[in-house]
């Protein structure tokens, strides 16, 4: 029996396990195999240089079936000087990707080309945040279907924390956020709690957060209770203390407060509470650290790692 005579569902499954060269070969057999394999060839588009990006965009523009097949777009290049037509081609190609679900783009120059676009199926994005952050916020605002956001600060640029000028963003499906504090505050503007603007905003946003990583400025004993109240179904919690920390009363009070709220976090699977304490100082209190881990394990048995 010829391969092309197999049921379409089976051909889809087989094509999904083939390498690129095998798919290209099958594309040349007949139109039926071409329509199946082309979906897998363009399922994940990973770009490494501007020339490859331009060629890929032209192909997507010319072939609607390729454009509709793109689920993931990863552009790992930073064009220096490019003609306006280069960015116009990228934008036109992006308008054809109606099924795009994941986008990764670190170049602010490329990102601003598509920042005002809507991708109705988008769930994941890795995007840059520059001094002119309006593009990033506009993109998030226009795409409320996003569930995972990774905002990448542009290298060599310091983003000022102008909390009074934060734009409000409503993202009802957001479950995972990684980014600077100023971006987190856009999820829940005007935070009233003083321990951490970013964490306060995230915990009071409309999203039910599953993972939270934060660097705190001080060991505020109010923080554990607030986390338990606003993120009761948190699964991953990473708290990094001040760069220069002491093992004094403030930190001990904070850790003791953790004892009280851990039992309420029934979905927690990963917990990290750490600072920059040197290893030799940790060894001096190693037994007490083990006691604390055992106590936390009894209070909250769900975590797989402490």
C-alpha positions in Angstrom: 0.0 0.0 0.0 1.3 3.4 -0.9 2.0 5.8 1.9 -0.4 8.4 0.5 -3.2 5.8 0.6 -3.2 5.7 4.4 -5.9 7.5 6.3 -5.3 11.3 6.7 -5.2 11.1 10.5 -2.5 8.4 10.4 -0.5 10.4 7.8 -0.6 13.4 10.2 0.7 11.3 13.0 3.5 9.9 10.9 4.5 13.3 9.6 4.8 14.6 13.1 7.6 12.2 13.9 9.6 12.8 10.7 12.6 15.0 10.3 12.6 18.1 8.1 14.3 16.5 5.1 11.9 13.6 5.1 8.9 16.0 5.2 10.4 18.0 2.4 10.7 14.8 0.4 7.1 13.7 1.0 5.9 17.2 0.0 7.1 16.4 -3.5 5.1 13.2 -3.9 1.6 14.6 -4.4 -0.7 17.4 -3.4 -2.3 15.4 -0.6 1.1 14.7 1.1 2.2 18.3 0.5 -0.9 19.7 2.3 -0.2 17.4 5.3 3.6 17.9 5.6 3.5 21.6 5.0 1.6 22.0 8.3 4.5 20.3 10.2 7.2 22.1 8.3 5.9 25.5 9.4 4.5 24.5 12.8 7.6 26.0 14.5 9.4 28.8 12.7 12.8 29.5 14.3 14.8 32.4 12.8 18.5 32.9 13.5 19.5 35.8 11.2 17.8 38.7 9.2 18.3 37.1 5.8 16.5 34.0 6.9 13.7 36.1 8.5 13.2 38.0 5.2 13.1 34.8 3.1 10.7 33.1 5.5 8.3 36.1 5.6 8.2 36.2 1.8 7.4 32.5 1.7 4.6 32.9 4.3 3.1 35.8 2.4 3.1 33.8 -0.9 1.7 30.6 0.6 -1.4 30.9 2.7 -1.3 27.3 3.8 2.2 27.9 5.3 1.0 31.0 7.1 -1.9 29.2 8.7 0.4 26.4 9.8 2.6 28.6 12.0 1.9 28.0 15.7 5.3 29.2 17.1 7.4 32.1 15.9 10.9 32.4 17.4 13.1 35.2 16.2 16.5 35.2 17.7 18.2 38.0 15.8 18.8 41.7 16.2 18.8 43.5 12.8 21.0 46.6 12.8 20.3 48.7 9.9 17.4 47.6 7.7 15.2 49.2 5.1 11.6 50.1 5.9 10.5 47.4 3.4 12.2 44.8 5.7 9.9 45.7 8.6 6.9 46.0 6.3 7.4 42.5 5.1 7.6 41.2 8.6 4.4 42.9 9.5 2.5 41.7 6.5 3.7 38.1 7.1 2.6 38.4 10.7 -1.0 39.4 9.7 -1.2 36.0 7.8 -0.4 33.9 10.9 -3.9 33.6 12.2 -3.1 30.5 14.3 0.0 31.8 16.0 0.1 30.6 19.7 3.7 31.4 20.8 5.9 34.3 19.9 9.4 34.9 21.1 11.1 38.2 20.0 13.9 39.9 21.8 14.6 42.7 19.4 12.7 45.9 20.3 13.0 47.1 16.7 11.3 44.0 15.3 8.8 43.9 18.1 7.5 47.5 17.6 6.5 46.4 14.0 3.9 44.0 15.4 3.1 45.6 18.8 -0.3 46.9 17.7 -1.4 43.6 16.2 -3.9 41.1 17.6 -3.3 37.3 17.5 -6.6 35.6 18.5 -5.0 32.3 19.5 -1.9 33.7 21.3 -1.1 32.1 24.6 2.6 32.5 25.2 4.9 35.5 24.5 8.5 36.5 25.2 8.8 40.2 24.4 11.2 43.0 25.1 10.6 45.9 27.5 12.6 49.0 26.6 12.6 52.6 28.0 9.7 53.3 25.6 7.5 50.5 27.1 4.3 51.6 25.5 4.7 48.9 22.8 4.9 46.1 25.3 1.9 47.3 27.3 -0.1 47.9 24.1 0.6 44.4 22.8 -0.4 42.8 26.1 -3.6 44.9 26.2 -4.6 43.9 22.7 -4.0 40.2 23.3 -6.0 39.2 26.5 -5.8 35.5 25.5 -2.2 35.3 26.7 -1.6 32.9 29.6 2.2 33.1 29.9 4.3 36.3 29.7 8.1 36.6 29.8 9.1 40.3 29.5 12.8 40.7 28.7 14.4 44.0 29.7 16.5 45.4 26.9 20.3 45.1 27.8 22.1 48.2 28.9 18.8 50.0 29.6 17.6 50.7 33.1 13.8 50.8 33.3 12.7 53.4 35.9 10.0 52.4 38.4 7.6 55.2 37.7 4.7 53.6 39.6 2.5 56.7 39.2 2.5 56.3 35.4 1.6 52.6 35.2 -0.9 51.6 32.5 -3.6 49.1 33.6 -3.7 45.9 31.7 -6.6 43.4 32.0 -5.3 39.8 31.2 -8.0 37.4 32.5 -6.2 34.3 31.4 -2.7 35.1 32.7 -1.2 32.3 34.8 2.5 32.8 34.5 4.5 36.0 34.6 8.2 36.7 34.5 9.5 40.2 34.3 10.5 43.4 36.0 8.5 44.9 38.9 7.3 47.9 36.8 5.7 45.5 34.3 4.1 43.4 37.0 2.4 46.5 38.5 0.6 46.9 35.2 -1.5 43.8 36.1 -2.8 45.5 39.3 -2.2 49.2 39.4 -2.1 51.4 42.4 -1.0 48.8 44.9 -1.8 49.7 48.5 0.7 47.4 50.2 4.2 48.7 50.8 6.3 45.6 51.1 6.7 45.1 47.3 4.9 47.1 44.5 5.3 44.2 42.0 4.2 41.4 44.3 1.3 43.4 45.6 0.2 44.1 42.1 0.5 40.5 41.0 -1.3 39.1 44.0 -4.2 41.5 43.7 -4.6 41.1 39.9 -7.4 39.2 38.3 -5.1 36.4 37.3 -5.0 33.2 39.4 -1.2 32.9 39.6 0.4 29.5 39.5 4.0 30.6 39.8 5.6 33.6 41.5 9.3 34.6 41.7 10.1 37.8 43.6 13.0 39.6 45.1 12.0 41.4 48.3 13.7 44.4 49.7 13.2 43.4 53.4 11.9 40.5 55.4 8.4 41.9 55.9 6.3 39.5 58.0 3.1 40.7 56.4 4.1 39.1 53.0 3.4 35.4 53.8 -0.1 36.1 54.9 -0.8 38.3 51.8 0.5 35.5 49.5 -1.8 33.0 51.2 -4.8 35.3 50.9 -4.4 36.4 47.3 -2.7 33.3 45.7 -4.1 30.3 47.5 -3.6 28.0 44.6 0.1 29.0 43.9 2.2 26.0 42.7 5.7 27.5 42.5 6.9 30.2 45.0 10.4 31.6 44.9 11.3 34.4 47.4 14.8 35.9 47.2 15.7 38.1 50.2 18.0 41.1 50.3 21.4 40.9 48.8 23.0 41.6 52.1 21.1 39.8 54.8 21.5 39.0 58.4 20.3 36.0 60.3 18.7 38.2 62.9 15.2 38.7 64.2 13.6 40.1 61.0 14.5 37.1 58.9 13.6 34.6 61.7 10.2 36.4 62.2 9.6 36.1 58.5 10.4 32.4 58.4 8.2 31.8 61.5 5.4 33.6 59.6 5.8 31.0 56.8 5.0 28.3 59.3 1.5 29.7 59.8 0.5 30.2 56.1 2.1 27.1 54.5 -0.8 24.7 55.4 -3.2 26.8 53.4 -1.2 26.4 50.2 -2.6 23.0 49.2 -1.3 23.2 45.6 2.3 24.2 46.3 4.9 21.9 44.7 8.0 24.0 44.7 9.2 26.4 47.4 12.4 28.4 47.6 13.2 31.0 50.3 16.7 32.2 50.0 19.2 35.1 50.3 22.9 35.7 49.7 24.0 34.3 53.1 27.4 32.8 52.7 27.7 29.0 52.9 29.9 29.0 56.0 27.3 30.9 57.9 24.6 28.5 56.8 26.7 25.6 58.0 26.7 27.1 61.5 22.9 26.8 61.7 22.6 23.7 59.5 20.7 21.7 62.0 18.1 24.4 62.6 17.7 24.7 58.8 16.9 20.9 58.6 14.4 21.3 61.5 12.7 24.1 59.6 12.4 22.0 56.4 11.0 19.1 58.3 8.5 21.3 60.0 7.5 22.9 56.7 7.2 19.4 55.2 4.8 18.3 57.9 2.7 21.5 57.6 2.6 21.4 53.8 3.4 17.9 52.4 2.6 18.7 48.7 6.0 20.3 47.7 8.4 18.1 45.8 11.3 20.5 46.6 12.2 23.0 49.3 
